[in-house]
Amino acid sequence: MNTKKSGFNTKLIHAGELDDQFGSATVPIYQTSTFKFESAEEGARCFSGESNGYIYTRIGNPTIDALERQIAILENGFGGIAVSSGMAAVNVIYQALLASGDHMVSTDAVYGPSRAIMENHYVKYGVQSTYINTTDLAEIEKAFKPNTKVLFIETPANPTMDITDIAGCAEIAHKHGALLIVDNTFCSPYLQNPLDLGADILFHSMTKSINGHADIVGGIIVSKTEEMYKKLRGMMISLGCNMDPHQAYMVIRGLKTLGIRVDRATENAEKIAVFLENHPKIAWIKYPGLKSHPQYELGQRQMKASGSMISFGLTTGFEGAKKLMDNVQLCLLAVSLGGVETLIQHPASMTHSKVSKEGKLKAGITDDLIRFAVGIEDAEDIIDDLRQGLEKA
Ligand SMILES: *Cc1c(COP(=O)(O)O)cnc(C)c1O
């Protein structure tokens, strides 16, 4: 298959295919920890890099490779590095690119644990960080220091739905000799391709849209250049946070329907956003597909569609939010996103509870904020559930 020329949904089905000896239609699960060598000489060649034969699953495995190749093709990158979780991807990136005395600039409303581990843990090794609202490019420019090595953004951000200009960030980072890293989890490769906009490295929590069925945890890093790919891969192998072959197989299976799932969830989210925006108990709503979103134009330009994530607050504040979460019947009260089922959660006390109170407030993660991850059920049923929940809120 000429994967360069074919469309996105064709790539979802065929990119990464393996030619195995039995002609399997799907990628087989190579559930093995180690691989036997033909001879001592062949073993030595595998280790020296002269042969690309498999050695040991932490280093590489055909099932995991198929997934890595496929995501790299979908994101137009040099190569992919599959890891055990999205947070493993974050830590491989931090460990590979930052040393004592280095500084990182990042989005204040990033995924809570991406920020919490930097501020609570990496600081002990002398890594400095500045968290700012990255929707304002002038603020980013101001936050740069001579020792800034990494600009780490998430767009749309979690859970404020703020949108950051990826191409603008790439320009600033490169002018200062820094690298631009993008957490592309919210969009998946279907809605946004940061490497095409100038980013150097991106990553996904594949736990979310890419796998899409809320049944595995996983992550992947994609690098634009071979040099950076080798550096990141070496760090992953040393840290030992590889993906498992069975986990990779599950993701490959889920990934096939990414396009139709995201289309459907987006269609639902657009209807739900309009319902919420017009509901008397909704104080505010942030959804990239609504003209009321502060970065609506940028979102339209940078993302292929508005996606399935909505944030909103009630006129009855935190008490109302709690009542809504306790009264929904169809939507699950659970963290995560990008799955086939609709989820509702409260970031201030759940996903972002480890970020300091001031950090949360400055980032706009207010106590009344509800994060809503739309699934692929019938939109009317989700709206009915919200309507009855809001009556009690
Ligand atoms: C879930 C998530 C992560 C972390 O991924 P895990 O697979 O849970 O480790 C990182 N970034 C974003 C935006 C996420 O939603």
The ligand as an SDF file (V2000), in Angstrom:
LIG
                    3D

 15 15  0  0  0  0  0  0  0  0999 V2000
   -4.8140   11.0410   30.1850 C   0  0  0  0  0  0  0  0  0  0  0  0
   -3.9080   12.0860   29.7280 C   0  0  0  0  0  0  0  0  0  0  0  0
   -2.5210   12.0050   29.9340 C   0  0  0  0  0  0  0  0  0  0  0  0
   -1.8950   10.8610   30.7000 C   0  0  0  0  0  0  0  0  0  0  0  0
   -2.0970    9.6210   30.1040 O   0  0  0  0  0  0  0  0  0  0  0  0
   -2.2060    8.2210   30.8910 P   0  0  0  0  0  0  0  0  0  0  0  0
   -2.3800    7.2560   29.7780 O   0  0  0  0  0  0  0  0  0  0  0  0
   -3.3600    8.3120   31.8240 O   0  0  0  0  0  0  0  0  0  0  0  0
   -0.9270    8.0440   31.6210 O   0  0  0  0  0  0  0  0  0  0  0  0
   -1.7370   13.0280   29.4340 C   0  0  0  0  0  0  0  0  0  0  0  0
   -2.2690   14.0810   28.7940 N   0  0  0  0  0  0  0  0  0  0  0  0
   -3.5880   14.1960   28.5820 C   0  0  0  0  0  0  0  0  0  0  0  0
   -4.1320   15.3830   27.8670 C   0  0  0  0  0  0  0  0  0  0  0  0
   -4.4530   13.2070   29.0460 C   0  0  0  0  0  0  0  0  0  0  0  0
   -5.7620   13.3450   28.8540 O   0  0  0  0  0  0  0  0  0  0  0  0
  1  2  1  0
  2  3  1  0
  2 14  2  0
  3  4  1  0
  3 10  2  0
  4  5  1  0
  5  6  1  0
  6  7  2  0
  6  8  1  0
  6  9  1  0
 10 11  1  0
 11 12  2  0
 12 13  1  0
 12 14  1  0
 14 15  1  0
M  END
$$$$
